[in-house]
């Protein structure tokens, strides 16, 4: 399950260290140049059309085609990991996505594919500073990062309270690297069945980006709290 974590200590006082780590390795090579196109072709042209009934997407014009972006979808099914790239990824914006995934999904054969399709693991119980800095690195490389802000899959159709990790990561990145221009895009996912079966309809609602630079309230904690609140409101409005 794609998931969301809460940073322990990523703050402006660690600017130089974070920047050194973040700039040390480019992330573009993390996505396999041969596997990603194949995965998009299979997912968009075969798997999704065959499994689902009607697929409706609105708001794709809200997707930034450049700059650092965090996609913040609601989490309703394991199918989310296929649906989100299909409506926001390289076939739509020309951009590959980087997912935060739980450690159990990044092991074995599945992990081999996950890592080559832009996924990187995080220990959801004890996230490491290295993992958090890698999230900042993704943004510094002007990439799209996907984090499910609710943390877990919820099948009741309601937007559940958001975890603070996404907003803290976004605000910390913008604070320690002024002018970075991080944007957070709310995405609402809705399936016609709680457990999507063959023929299930799916609707995707993409909202207007929230500019993280607008959330400069004096401290990372205060800014992240406001951003989390506004993101939750945006998701509820979409749904």
C-alpha positions as a printed Julia matrix, in Angstrom:
239×3 Matrix{Float64}:
   0.0    0.0     0.0
   1.3    3.41   -0.94
   1.47   5.39    2.23
   2.36   8.6     4.03
   4.8    9.17    6.83
   5.47  11.89    9.36
   8.93  13.5     9.37
  10.8   13.47   12.66
  13.24  16.32   12.23
  13.5   18.1     8.93
  13.83  21.8     9.66
  15.54  24.97    8.49
  18.41  24.55   10.98
  19.6   21.6     8.87
  19.65  23.55    5.6
  23.27  22.93    4.6
  23.21  19.23    5.45
  19.89  18.66    3.71
  21.06  20.52    0.63
  24.28  18.53    0.42
  22.4   15.25    0.63
  19.62  16.39   -1.69
  21.97  17.54   -4.43
  24.29  14.55   -4.2
  22.46  12.22   -6.6
  20.1   12.98   -9.49
  16.89  11.01   -9.4
  16.08  10.84  -13.1
  17.86   7.5   -13.43
  15.59   5.96  -10.77
  12.85   5.4   -13.36
  13.75   2.65  -15.82
  13.89   4.07  -19.37
  12.53   0.82  -20.81
  10.22  -0.47  -18.06
   8.33   2.78  -17.44
   7.1    3.22  -21.05
   6.02  -0.44  -21.09
   4.2   -0.07  -17.77
   2.36   3.03  -18.97
   1.35   1.32  -22.21
   0.04  -1.77  -20.41
  -1.69   0.23  -17.7
  -3.3    2.91  -19.86
  -4.12   0.88  -22.97
  -4.85  -2.6   -21.62
  -5.21  -3.09  -17.84
  -7.4   -0.1   -16.94
  -9.69  -0.23  -20.01
 -10.24  -3.97  -19.57
 -10.85  -3.89  -15.82
 -12.89  -0.73  -15.38
 -16.1    0.47  -16.93
 -16.33   4.22  -17.34
 -13.23   6.23  -16.42
 -13.89   9.95  -15.99
 -11.2   12.54  -15.33
 -11.66  16.26  -14.71
  -9.18  19.02  -13.93
  -6.14  17.74  -15.82
  -5.47  21.33  -16.85
  -4.52  21.92  -13.19
  -1.49  19.62  -13.44
   1.81  21.56  -13.57
   4.02  20.45  -16.44
   7.2   21.67  -14.77
   8.62  22.49  -11.35
   8.46  20.53   -8.07
   5.04  19.04   -7.41
   3.48  16.85   -4.74
   0.4   14.97   -5.9
  -1.91  14.36   -2.94
  -4.6   11.79   -3.83
  -7.21  10.29   -1.57
  -6.52   6.59   -1.02
  -9.39   4.25   -1.87
  -7.84   1.11   -3.38
  -4.59  -0.51   -4.45
  -5.74   0.42   -7.94
  -4.85   4.02   -7.03
  -1.21   3.25   -7.84
  -2.22   2.47  -11.43
  -4.94   5.09  -11.86
  -2.93   8.08  -10.63
   0.01   7.64  -13.06
  -2.42   7.01  -15.93
  -4.15  10.38  -15.47
  -1.18  12.5   -14.33
   2.02  10.84  -15.58
   4.09  10.82  -18.73
   1.2   10.33  -21.17
  -0.51  13.46  -19.81
   2.21  15.78  -18.51
   5.3   14.16  -19.98
   6.55  13.53  -16.44
   7.34  10.39  -14.47
   6.11  10.04  -10.89
   7.99   9.15   -7.72
   5.95   7.31   -5.08
   6.57   6.91   -1.37
   5.77   3.28   -0.63
   5.76   1.17    2.52
   8.82  -1.04    3.03
   6.9   -4.29    2.58
   6.05  -3.23   -0.97
   9.67  -2.59   -1.87
  10.95  -6.13   -1.28
  11.23  -9.21   -3.46
  10.11  -9.28   -7.1
   7.45  -6.66   -6.48
  10.07  -4.38   -4.98
  12.23  -4.77   -8.08
   9.43  -3.37  -10.2
   8.43  -0.71   -7.66
  11.94   0.73   -7.46
  12.25   0.89  -11.26
   8.91   2.61  -11.64
   9.73   5.51   -9.35
   8.88   4.05   -5.94
  11.1    4.37   -2.88
  10.47   2.75    0.51
   9.77   4.37    3.85
   9.46   2.78    7.27
   6.05   4.15    8.27
   6.67   3.45   11.97
  10.17   4.92   12.13
  10.92   7.01    9.02
  14.61   7.77    8.67
  16.09  11.21    8.04
  17.7    9.79    4.9
  14.28   8.87    3.51
  12.89  12.31    4.3
  15.82  14.01    2.65
  15.27  11.88   -0.4
  11.76  13.3    -0.57
  13.3   16.78   -0.6
  15.75  15.6    -3.28
  12.84  14.61   -5.5
  11.47  18.14   -5.23
  14.88  19.74   -5.77
  15.14  17.79   -9.02
  11.88  19.44  -10.14
  10.02  16.12  -10.11
   6.52  14.95   -9.2
   6.24  13.19   -5.84
   3.13  11.21   -4.89
   2.09  10.95   -1.23
  -1.29   9.71   -0.02
  -2.0   12.19    2.79
  -4.66  10.09    4.54
  -2.0    7.44    5.18
  -4.12   4.34    4.63
  -6.84   3.05    2.33
 -10.34   4.17    3.34
 -13.3    2.69    1.47
 -16.21   4.67    2.94
 -15.91   7.52    0.43
 -15.15  10.16    3.06
 -11.98  12.22    3.35
 -10.29  11.19    6.59
  -8.04  13.47    8.7
  -4.77  14.02    6.91
  -1.4   13.07    8.35
   0.93  16.07    8.82
   3.92  14.53    7.04
   3.16  15.7     3.5
   2.75  19.33    4.51
   5.81  19.32    6.77
   7.94  17.88    4.0
   6.62  20.42    1.5
   7.05  23.4     3.83
  10.5   22.26    4.95
  11.64  21.93    1.34
  10.34  25.38    0.46
  11.73  26.96    3.63
  15.22  25.51    3.33
  15.36  26.28   -0.38
  13.59  29.65   -0.88
  12.11  30.11   -4.32
  11.87  26.37   -4.97
   8.22  26.77   -5.93
   6.71  23.57   -4.55
   3.05  23.02   -5.44
   0.63  20.53   -3.89
  -2.13  19.18   -6.13
  -5.21  17.65   -4.43
  -6.7   14.65   -6.24
  -9.99  13.0    -5.35
 -10.51   9.37   -6.37
 -13.94   7.78   -6.38
 -14.87   4.2    -7.35
 -18.43   3.01   -7.88
 -17.62  -0.02   -5.7
 -15.85  -0.08   -2.34
 -13.7   -2.96   -3.6
 -13.29  -2.25   -7.31
 -14.26  -5.31   -9.35
 -14.46  -5.84  -13.1
 -16.67  -3.2   -14.72
 -16.38  -0.74  -11.82
 -16.52   2.95  -12.76
 -13.87   5.35  -11.51
 -13.88   9.14  -11.32
 -10.79  11.28  -10.83
 -11.03  14.92   -9.76
  -7.89  17.05   -9.96
  -7.98  20.33   -8.05
  -6.06  23.58   -8.34
  -2.5   23.5    -6.95
  -1.73  24.94   -3.53
   1.45  27.03   -3.63
   3.57  26.13   -0.61
   5.35  29.49   -0.68
   2.04  31.09    0.34
   2.24  29.25    3.68
   4.97  31.27    5.38
   3.59  31.64    8.89
   6.83  31.89   10.82
   7.44  28.25   11.67
   7.36  24.95    9.81
   4.83  23.54   12.27
   2.36  26.42   11.93
   2.74  26.61    8.16
   2.33  22.86    7.76
  -0.77  22.87    9.95
  -2.43  25.51    7.77
  -1.4   23.74    4.56
  -2.78  20.44    5.88
  -6.08  22.11    6.75
  -6.41  23.74    3.33
  -5.48  20.51    1.55
  -8.11  18.58    3.5
 -10.71  21.2     2.62
  -9.72  21.01   -1.06
 -10.05  17.22   -1.08
 -13.46  17.36    0.56
 -14.59  19.93   -2.01
 -13.45  17.69   -4.87
 -15.22  14.63   -3.5
